Amino acid sequence: MATEIFRDPDKYEIIDGKKFVQLGDTIAEGKIKSNLAILIGVYARTNKLGCQFCNLELNFSPENIFRTDFVYYSAANSKIVIDNKHSTIHGVPDMVAEVFSRSTMKRDMGIKKEIYERNGVKEYWMIDPWRETVEVYLLHDGKYEFGGLYQNWSEDELARLTDEERAEVEFEVPVGVLDGFKVKIKNIFGWYFET
């Protein structure tokens, strides 16, 4: 017997005027979002730099209302308007991270990336929970430039690399909008945080 995935008809996105029903998070997606909220959110709030939100509506316009996985707003970003009644944010965030799911991956990599770029989101992360990678884009002169691809390497994978290859492996992802504050890749995907 097939298991049907729960679909909440009240949870949807509008992308370029088209409505897309949102599926519920997998455990892996939820874990990654929670980890980002803790890792980036605690640093930003402790240092009074800004705040983060997960799974809230981001309203750019009536044609583009996204249910974002993770957004960060700097304290200096005065254009943010929070509508607590509808769990909606109006205004351009400093950073967005989208965690791929089978149903959203194509839109996250394509049209949503274009809309984030067009609206001036300074930093965009695309997170692949299957390959355990983080692809970073940074806004320069109104266009996204590739900021790096970061991978969560297993011990076995690292052991198969040459010394030269291992020396080039990045174990942390810099958060550009937080002046290069870095997050350990293992902590984005792991069940427990490594210090």
C-alpha positions as CSV (number, residue, x, y, z in Angstrom):
1,M,0.0,0.0,0.0
2,A,1.4,3.4,-1.0
3,T,1.7,6.1,1.6
4,E,0.3,9.4,0.5
5,I,2.3,12.6,1.3
6,F,0.3,15.0,3.3
7,R,-0.6,18.2,1.4
8,D,-2.0,21.2,3.3
9,P,-4.0,23.2,0.7
10,D,-3.4,26.4,2.8
11,K,0.4,26.1,2.3
12,Y,1.4,27.2,-1.1
13,E,3.6,29.6,-3.0
14,I,2.8,31.9,-5.8
15,I,5.7,32.2,-8.3
16,D,5.2,34.5,-11.3
17,G,1.5,34.4,-10.7
18,K,1.3,30.5,-10.6
19,K,0.2,28.7,-7.5
20,F,2.2,25.7,-6.2
21,V,1.0,23.6,-3.3
22,Q,3.8,23.0,-0.7
23,L,4.5,19.5,0.6
24,G,5.5,19.0,4.2
25,D,9.2,18.8,5.1
26,T,11.1,15.6,5.3
27,I,13.0,14.9,8.5
28,A,16.3,15.8,6.6
29,E,14.8,19.1,5.4
30,G,13.5,20.1,8.8
31,K,16.8,19.2,10.5
32,I,18.8,21.4,8.0
33,K,16.4,24.3,8.6
34,S,16.6,24.0,12.3
35,N,20.4,23.8,12.2
36,L,20.6,27.0,10.1
37,A,18.3,28.8,12.5
38,I,20.5,27.8,15.4
39,L,23.9,28.3,13.8
40,I,23.2,31.6,12.0
41,G,20.4,32.8,14.2
42,V,22.2,32.5,17.5
43,Y,25.3,34.2,16.2
44,A,23.3,37.1,14.6
45,R,21.1,37.6,17.7
46,T,23.9,37.3,20.2
47,N,25.8,40.0,18.4
48,K,22.7,42.1,17.7
49,L,23.3,41.8,13.9
50,G,19.8,40.7,12.8
51,C,17.3,37.9,13.0
52,Q,16.3,34.8,11.0
53,F,13.0,33.1,10.2
54,C,12.1,29.6,8.9
55,N,9.0,28.5,7.0
56,L,7.4,31.9,6.8
57,E,5.8,33.5,3.8
58,L,7.9,36.1,2.0
59,N,5.8,38.5,0.0
60,F,7.6,40.3,-2.8
61,S,4.4,41.1,-4.7
62,P,1.0,39.6,-5.3
63,E,2.6,37.6,-8.1
64,N,5.5,36.3,-6.0
65,I,4.7,35.0,-2.5
66,F,7.2,32.4,-1.4
67,R,7.2,30.0,1.6
68,T,10.9,30.3,2.3
69,D,13.0,27.7,4.1
70,F,15.3,30.2,5.8
71,V,15.6,34.0,5.7
72,Y,17.9,36.4,7.5
73,Y,17.4,40.1,7.9
74,S,20.1,42.4,9.2
75,A,19.3,44.8,11.9
76,A,20.1,47.6,9.4
77,N,17.4,46.4,7.0
78,S,14.7,48.9,7.8
79,K,12.5,47.8,4.9
80,I,11.2,44.7,6.7
81,V,7.5,44.6,7.7
82,I,6.3,41.6,9.7
83,D,2.6,40.7,9.5
84,N,2.3,38.4,12.6
85,K,-1.4,37.7,11.9
86,H,-0.6,36.0,8.6
87,S,3.0,34.9,9.3
88,T,4.1,37.0,6.4
89,I,7.2,39.1,5.9
90,H,7.2,42.0,3.4
91,G,10.6,43.3,2.3
92,V,13.8,42.0,0.8
93,P,15.9,39.8,3.1
94,D,19.6,40.0,3.2
95,M,19.9,36.2,2.8
96,V,17.8,33.3,1.7
97,A,18.5,29.6,1.9
98,E,16.3,27.0,0.2
99,V,16.6,23.3,1.0
100,F,15.9,21.2,-2.0
101,S,13.0,18.7,-2.1
102,R,12.0,16.6,-5.0
103,S,9.1,18.9,-5.7
104,T,10.9,22.3,-5.3
105,M,14.4,21.7,-6.6
106,K,13.9,22.8,-10.2
107,R,12.1,26.0,-9.1
108,D,14.7,26.7,-6.3
109,M,17.5,26.5,-8.9
110,G,15.7,28.4,-11.6
111,I,12.8,30.9,-11.3
112,K,13.1,31.5,-7.5
113,K,16.8,32.2,-7.9
114,E,16.0,34.7,-10.7
115,I,13.4,36.4,-8.5
116,Y,15.7,36.6,-5.5
117,E,18.3,38.2,-7.7
118,R,15.9,40.6,-9.3
119,N,14.6,41.7,-5.9
120,G,18.1,42.3,-4.5
121,V,18.6,39.4,-2.0
122,K,22.4,39.7,-1.3
123,E,23.1,36.1,-0.6
124,Y,21.4,32.9,-1.8
125,W,22.1,29.4,-0.6
126,M,20.8,26.3,-2.4
127,I,21.1,23.3,-0.1
128,D,21.0,19.7,-1.5
129,P,20.2,17.3,1.4
130,W,21.0,14.2,-0.7
131,R,24.5,15.2,-1.9
132,E,25.0,17.3,1.3
133,T,26.2,20.3,-0.6
134,V,25.7,24.1,-0.2
135,E,25.9,26.2,-3.3
136,V,26.4,29.9,-2.6
137,Y,25.6,32.9,-4.7
138,L,26.4,36.5,-3.8
139,L,24.9,39.6,-5.4
140,H,27.3,42.0,-7.2
141,D,26.0,44.9,-9.3
142,G,22.5,43.4,-9.4
143,K,23.6,39.9,-10.6
144,Y,24.4,36.7,-8.7
145,E,28.0,35.5,-8.9
146,F,29.0,32.0,-7.8
147,G,30.4,32.1,-4.3
148,G,31.4,28.5,-4.0
149,L,30.2,24.9,-3.7
150,Y,30.7,23.3,-0.3
151,Q,30.4,19.6,0.4
152,N,30.0,17.6,3.6
153,W,32.8,15.1,3.1
154,S,32.7,11.7,4.9
155,E,35.9,10.3,6.5
156,D,36.0,7.6,3.7
157,E,35.8,10.2,1.0
158,L,38.5,12.3,2.6
159,A,40.7,9.2,2.9
160,R,40.6,8.6,-0.8
161,L,41.8,12.1,-1.7
162,T,45.4,13.0,-2.3
163,D,47.2,15.3,0.1
164,E,46.9,18.1,-2.4
165,E,43.2,17.5,-2.9
166,R,42.6,17.3,0.9
167,A,44.4,20.6,1.4
168,E,41.8,22.3,-0.9
169,V,38.8,20.9,0.9
170,E,36.7,23.6,2.6
171,F,35.1,22.5,5.9
172,E,33.2,25.7,6.6
173,V,30.8,27.9,4.6
174,P,31.3,31.7,5.0
175,V,28.2,33.7,5.5
176,G,28.8,36.8,3.4
177,V,26.1,38.9,4.9
178,L,27.6,38.3,8.3
179,D,31.1,39.6,7.3
180,G,32.4,36.1,6.7
181,F,31.2,34.4,9.9
182,K,31.6,30.7,9.1
183,V,29.4,27.7,9.6
184,K,30.8,24.2,9.7
185,I,29.4,22.1,6.9
186,K,29.0,19.1,9.2
187,N,26.8,21.2,11.5
188,I,24.4,22.1,8.7
189,F,23.7,18.4,7.9
190,G,24.5,16.7,11.2
191,W,22.3,15.5,14.0
192,Y,24.8,17.0,16.5
193,F,27.1,20.0,16.4
194,E,30.8,19.7,16.3
195,T,32.9,22.4,17.9
